[in-house]
């Protein structure tokens, strides 16, 4: 099943499309529900502002925190830049979720 997470920014009281990520969820009979990021786009004029990071953190917080329904989040054929982004977001989310203040 497909879903899309859209990112908008409010500029001068107007909502402007910034980017999106498409997600595909599927069931793994052993580990449960898995989620795959299939496409990601932040429009060029909004790149370099940390918005892809915010979008990924939103996906992590929404789908990986809480009820445990999603057991794994993968990325379909990531570029080297996206791999670096995901590594940084993985570390940030892990620290936010399991860091020392969460003992």
Residue frames as a rotation matrix with the C-alpha (Angstrom) as fourth column:
UNK 1
0.582 0.813 0.000 0.00
0.813 -0.582 0.000 0.00
0.000 0.000 -1.000 0.00
UNK 2
-0.366 -0.714 0.597 1.32
0.756 -0.602 -0.257 3.42
0.542 0.357 0.761 -1.01
UNK 3
0.700 0.513 -0.497 1.26
0.680 -0.692 0.243 6.69
-0.219 -0.508 -0.833 0.87
UNK 4
-0.018 -0.677 0.736 2.89
0.637 -0.575 -0.514 10.06
0.771 0.459 0.442 0.42
UNK 5
0.279 -0.010 -0.960 4.16
0.833 -0.495 0.247 12.56
-0.478 -0.869 -0.130 2.96
UNK 6
0.320 -0.062 0.945 3.98
0.695 -0.663 -0.279 16.10
0.644 0.746 -0.169 1.60
UNK 7
-0.219 -0.467 -0.857 5.91
0.881 -0.473 0.032 19.06
-0.420 -0.748 0.515 2.94
UNK 8
0.416 0.388 0.822 4.63
0.658 -0.752 0.022 22.61
0.627 0.532 -0.569 2.67
UNK 9
-0.607 -0.554 -0.570 6.01
0.784 -0.534 -0.317 25.88
-0.129 -0.639 0.758 3.97
UNK 10
0.575 0.813 -0.086 3.97
0.802 -0.582 -0.137 28.96
-0.161 0.010 -0.987 4.78
UNK 11
-0.674 -0.739 0.008 5.34
0.710 -0.645 0.283 32.06
-0.204 0.196 0.959 3.06
UNK 12
-0.951 0.305 -0.044 3.44
-0.308 -0.941 0.140 35.35
0.001 0.146 0.989 3.28
UNK 13
-0.299 0.880 0.368 0.27
-0.586 0.135 -0.799 33.56
-0.753 -0.455 0.475 4.46
UNK 14
0.519 0.414 -0.748 0.42
-0.848 0.360 -0.389 31.21
0.108 0.836 0.538 1.48
UNK 15
0.449 -0.329 0.831 1.21
-0.208 0.866 0.455 27.48
-0.869 -0.377 0.321 1.56
UNK 16
0.340 -0.467 -0.816 3.98
-0.938 -0.109 -0.328 26.57
0.065 0.878 -0.475 -0.86
UNK 17
1.000 -0.007 -0.025 4.85
0.006 0.999 -0.037 23.01
0.025 0.037 0.999 -1.88
UNK 18
0.372 -0.919 0.130 8.40
-0.875 -0.299 0.381 22.15
-0.312 -0.256 -0.915 -0.75
UNK 19
-0.597 -0.613 -0.517 8.79
-0.736 0.675 0.049 18.41
0.319 0.410 -0.855 -1.30
UNK 20
0.584 0.794 0.168 7.56
-0.807 0.547 0.222 14.89
0.084 -0.265 0.960 -0.63
UNK 21
-0.760 -0.640 0.117 8.50
-0.639 0.768 0.048 11.30
-0.121 -0.038 -0.992 0.14
UNK 22
0.292 0.823 -0.487 6.54
-0.797 0.491 0.351 8.29
0.528 0.286 0.800 -1.07
UNK 23
-0.532 -0.371 0.761 6.26
-0.781 0.562 -0.272 5.27
-0.327 -0.739 -0.589 1.18
UNK 24
0.052 0.519 -0.853 5.36
-0.596 0.702 0.391 1.68
0.802 0.488 0.346 0.45
UNK 25
-0.223 -0.082 0.971 4.32
-0.924 0.336 -0.184 -0.61
-0.311 -0.938 -0.151 3.29
UNK 26
0.151 0.245 -0.958 4.37
-0.557 0.821 0.122 -4.36
0.816 0.515 0.260 3.11
UNK 27
0.716 0.223 0.661 4.10
-0.687 0.394 0.611 -7.26
-0.124 -0.892 0.435 5.47
UNK 28
-0.362 -0.813 -0.456 7.08
-0.676 0.566 -0.471 -9.45
0.641 0.138 -0.755 6.29
UNK 29
0.510 0.703 -0.495 5.70
-0.187 0.653 0.734 -12.70
0.840 -0.281 0.464 7.71
UNK 30
0.055 -0.577 -0.815 8.58
0.790 0.524 -0.318 -12.97
0.611 -0.627 0.484 10.20
UNK 31
-0.768 -0.536 -0.351 9.20
0.638 -0.585 -0.502 -9.42
0.064 -0.609 0.791 11.42
UNK 32
0.019 0.853 -0.522 5.87
0.671 -0.398 -0.626 -7.73
-0.741 -0.339 -0.579 10.77
UNK 33
0.862 0.442 0.249 5.10
0.484 -0.571 -0.663 -4.58
-0.151 0.692 -0.706 8.83
UNK 34
-0.277 -0.957 -0.086 7.94
0.784 -0.277 0.555 -2.90
-0.555 0.087 0.827 6.95
UNK 35
0.802 0.465 -0.374 8.03
0.215 -0.810 -0.545 0.54
-0.557 0.357 -0.750 5.39
UNK 36
-0.141 -0.852 0.503 10.12
0.917 0.078 0.391 1.57
-0.372 0.517 0.771 2.40
UNK 37
0.267 0.091 -0.959 10.92
-0.173 -0.975 -0.140 5.11
-0.948 0.203 -0.245 1.27
UNK 38
0.297 -0.055 0.953 10.68
0.798 0.562 -0.216 4.87
-0.524 0.825 0.210 -2.51
UNK 39
0.068 -0.242 0.968 10.96
0.748 -0.629 -0.210 8.45
0.660 0.738 0.139 -3.72
UNK 40
0.245 -0.032 -0.969 12.14
0.775 -0.593 0.216 11.67
-0.582 -0.804 -0.121 -2.13
UNK 41
-0.129 -0.260 0.957 12.20
0.804 -0.592 -0.053 15.19
0.580 0.763 0.285 -3.49
UNK 42
0.235 0.153 -0.960 12.86
0.602 -0.798 0.020 18.63
-0.763 -0.583 -0.280 -2.05
UNK 43
0.859 0.154 0.488 12.55
0.498 -0.463 -0.733 21.36
0.113 0.873 -0.475 -4.67
UNK 44
0.049 -0.979 0.196 15.91
0.847 -0.063 -0.527 22.97
0.529 0.192 0.827 -5.53
UNK 45
-0.064 -0.087 0.994 15.06
-0.123 -0.988 -0.094 26.39
0.990 -0.128 0.053 -4.07
UNK 46
0.717 0.384 0.582 14.42
-0.613 -0.051 0.788 24.75
0.332 -0.922 0.199 -0.67
UNK 47
0.695 -0.508 -0.508 17.45
0.474 0.856 -0.207 22.43
0.540 -0.097 0.836 -0.63
UNK 48
-0.331 -0.942 0.060 20.26
0.455 -0.215 -0.864 22.93
0.827 -0.259 0.500 1.86
UNK 49
-0.274 0.318 0.908 17.90
-0.650 -0.757 0.069 24.11
0.709 -0.572 0.414 4.62
UNK 50
-0.938 -0.171 0.302 17.52
-0.342 0.604 -0.720 20.82
-0.060 -0.779 -0.625 6.52
UNK 51
-0.106 0.994 -0.026 14.01
-0.978 -0.109 -0.178 20.19
-0.180 0.006 0.984 5.24
UNK 52
0.146 0.092 -0.985 14.70
-0.469 0.883 0.014 16.63
0.871 0.460 0.172 3.98
UNK 53
-0.833 -0.486 -0.264 16.06
0.045 0.416 -0.908 15.89
0.552 -0.768 -0.324 7.47
UNK 54
-0.710 0.634 0.305 12.88
-0.621 -0.361 -0.696 17.26
-0.331 -0.684 0.650 9.04
UNK 55
0.174 0.790 -0.588 10.73
-0.944 0.303 0.127 15.25
0.279 0.533 0.798 6.65
UNK 56
-0.159 -0.308 -0.938 12.60
-0.125 0.949 -0.290 12.03
0.979 0.071 -0.189 7.45
UNK 57
-0.981 -0.185 0.063 12.45
-0.075 0.057 -0.996 12.70
0.180 -0.981 -0.069 11.20
UNK 58
-0.302 0.946 0.118 8.70
-0.932 -0.267 -0.245 13.21
-0.200 -0.184 0.962 10.88
UNK 59
0.293 0.363 -0.884 8.41
-0.624 0.773 0.111 9.81
0.724 0.520 0.453 9.15
UNK 60
-0.588 -0.575 -0.569 10.56
0.082 0.657 -0.749 8.16
0.805 -0.487 -0.340 11.84
UNK 61
-0.925 0.237 0.297 8.55
-0.360 -0.298 -0.884 9.73
-0.120 -0.925 0.361 14.67
UNK 62
-0.072 0.983 -0.168 5.24
-0.995 -0.081 -0.052 8.87
-0.065 0.164 0.984 13.04
UNK 63
0.539 0.358 -0.763 5.90
-0.606 0.794 -0.056 5.30
0.585 0.492 0.644 11.93
UNK 64
-0.118 -0.687 -0.717 8.69
0.110 0.709 -0.697 3.95
0.987 -0.161 -0.009 14.17
UNK 65
-0.920 -0.162 0.356 7.76
-0.309 -0.259 -0.915 5.43
0.241 -0.952 0.189 17.53
UNK 66
-0.237 0.909 0.342 4.88
-0.972 -0.221 -0.085 4.18
-0.002 -0.352 0.936 19.57
UNK 67
0.539 0.736 0.409 2.89
-0.766 0.630 -0.124 1.05
-0.349 -0.246 0.904 18.88
UNK 68
-0.385 -0.799 0.462 5.65
-0.472 0.601 0.645 -0.94
-0.793 0.031 -0.608 17.16
UNK 69
0.648 0.715 0.262 3.43
-0.102 0.422 -0.901 -1.69
-0.755 0.557 0.346 14.17
UNK 70
0.859 -0.455 -0.235 6.30
-0.284 -0.042 -0.958 -0.92
0.426 0.890 -0.165 11.75
UNK 71
0.841 -0.538 0.050 9.38
0.296 0.537 0.790 -2.99
-0.452 -0.650 0.611 12.51
UNK 72
-0.219 -0.952 0.216 11.75
0.706 -0.002 0.708 -1.70
-0.674 0.307 0.672 9.84
UNK 73
0.792 0.347 -0.502 12.23
-0.062 -0.773 -0.632 1.33
-0.607 0.532 -0.590 7.60
UNK 74
-0.098 -0.824 0.558 14.27
0.704 0.339 0.624 0.88
-0.703 0.454 0.547 4.44
UNK 75
0.201 0.079 -0.977 15.13
-0.501 -0.849 -0.171 3.03
-0.842 0.523 -0.131 1.44
UNK 76
0.711 0.120 0.693 14.82
0.465 0.658 -0.592 1.83
-0.527 0.743 0.412 -2.14
UNK 77
0.288 -0.685 0.669 18.08
0.937 0.057 -0.344 2.31
0.197 0.726 0.658 -4.07
UNK 78
0.840 0.083 -0.537 19.39
0.309 -0.886 0.346 5.38
-0.447 -0.456 -0.770 -2.19
UNK 79
0.645 -0.662 0.382 21.93
0.124 -0.403 -0.907 7.75
0.754 0.632 -0.178 -3.73
UNK 80
-0.255 -0.823 -0.507 25.17
0.763 0.151 -0.628 8.41
0.594 -0.548 0.590 -1.79
UNK 81
-0.756 0.022 0.655 23.81
-0.258 -0.929 -0.266 11.79
0.602 -0.370 0.707 -0.62
UNK 82
0.306 0.939 0.157 20.59
-0.638 0.080 0.766 10.17
0.707 -0.335 0.623 0.60
UNK 83
0.385 -0.266 -0.884 22.62
0.520 0.854 -0.030 7.47
0.762 -0.448 0.467 2.39
UNK 84
-0.726 -0.688 0.003 24.49
0.429 -0.455 -0.780 10.19
0.538 -0.565 0.625 4.29
UNK 85
-0.420 0.676 0.606 21.20
-0.678 -0.677 0.285 11.91
0.603 -0.291 0.743 5.15
UNK 86
0.574 0.692 -0.438 19.71
-0.253 0.659 0.709 8.66
0.779 -0.296 0.553 6.37
UNK 87
-0.076 -0.685 -0.725 22.79
0.688 0.490 -0.535 7.84
0.721 -0.540 0.434 8.48
UNK 88
-0.887 -0.263 0.381 22.56
-0.022 -0.798 -0.603 11.25
0.462 -0.543 0.701 10.17
UNK 89
-0.092 0.939 0.331 18.80
-0.804 -0.266 0.532 10.94
0.588 -0.217 0.779 10.72
UNK 90
0.412 0.168 -0.895 19.19
0.195 0.944 0.267 7.37
0.890 -0.284 0.357 12.05
UNK 91
-0.514 -0.714 -0.476 21.67
0.657 0.030 -0.753 8.59
0.552 -0.700 0.453 14.63
UNK 92
-0.828 0.242 0.506 19.62
-0.394 -0.892 -0.219 11.65
0.399 -0.381 0.834 15.58
UNK 93
0.199 0.976 -0.093 16.39
-0.651 0.202 0.732 9.61
0.733 -0.085 0.675 15.92
UNK 94
0.219 -0.187 -0.958 18.12
0.479 0.876 -0.061 6.87
0.850 -0.445 0.282 17.91
UNK 95
-0.796 -0.591 -0.129 19.65
0.424 -0.394 -0.815 9.44
0.431 -0.704 0.565 20.29
UNK 96
-0.586 0.670 0.456 16.30
-0.673 -0.715 0.188 11.24
0.452 -0.197 0.870 20.62
UNK 97
0.386 0.839 -0.384 14.47
-0.530 0.543 0.651 7.96
0.755 -0.048 0.654 21.28
UNK 98
0.773 -0.116 -0.623 16.95
0.400 0.852 0.338 5.95
0.492 -0.511 0.705 23.34
UNK 99
-0.049 -0.872 0.487 19.51
-0.001 -0.488 -0.873 8.51
0.999 -0.043 0.023 24.56
UNK 100
-0.772 -0.433 -0.465 20.55
0.402 0.235 -0.885 9.00
0.492 -0.870 -0.007 28.20
UNK 101
-0.822 0.488 0.292 17.59
-0.569 -0.686 -0.454 11.21
-0.021 -0.539 0.842 29.10
UNK 102
0.132 0.901 -0.414 15.24
-0.845 0.321 0.429 8.31
0.519 0.293 0.803 28.26
UNK 103
-0.805 -0.515 -0.295 16.51
-0.279 0.767 -0.578 5.85
0.524 -0.383 -0.761 30.90
